[in-house]
């Protein structure tokens, strides 16, 4: 009887510890988001103003849309370094088409198709010829950036019509790019969680060889993720050109690193098979909040870079610890 009581006493703390650990594993990213929300509120009275929140959403939208495509790629164990250059080239292409007299809607469709094609080329080279994704997308990055500069000899394209630049404005005080980002995020969440395509992507990312033996056309799914990344980059490029009211060939420089960082902070494993779009969405917001807080405090961008690097490393360590616990 005494032994049974002792065992019950010992089991209770273990159960409590298990519940706390499970809670932290499940909601650690959301808790980090809340912490930075509180920090921003305490440090600046302007942080929670409607105008500032609108600015955060506007700044988050472009990286956020690109990060959706990057999440698909990283989920299958890949990487795409070309997304920033594809964004810049897409902005130049849509601006060039519109300034040449092409209907804005048709120009947008052509640009999105071009982004998807660039993603297809990267994915095809990587899967068909077994070229590491790092190298294949690096080559696409260099080529796309060079092509963006070549189109107008490095000069921006101005005087875009209001019918196009309206996409970069606000609807009911909410930035349209942010609305599009949220809609695309919801669609991506549904695809990953509730479709056969999404389940197969997780299977490919979890164990490519097992997925192949299970009858999954691995190469097709790998290539499709790069197509999606190209499409998302093209959409972001179109929206950025609309927001800036100019086609800028250097737009998106370094944005691929921000997208990768957001995906990692969001809990998606760089080895594939684990993570999701919801985490990426919060990861993008956390990054934007950090930058916004530093800007409101008037601190140098050098400090932002150092702090952001520390956050990324911390996120990687936490993700690894969670994976080991599981």
Helices and strands as residue ranges (DSSP letters): H 2-43, H 50-75, H 83-99, H 104-128, H 133-151, H 162-165, G 166-168, E 170-171, E 174-175, H 176-194, H 196-206, H 208-213, H 218-244, H 255-265, H 277-297, H 301-325
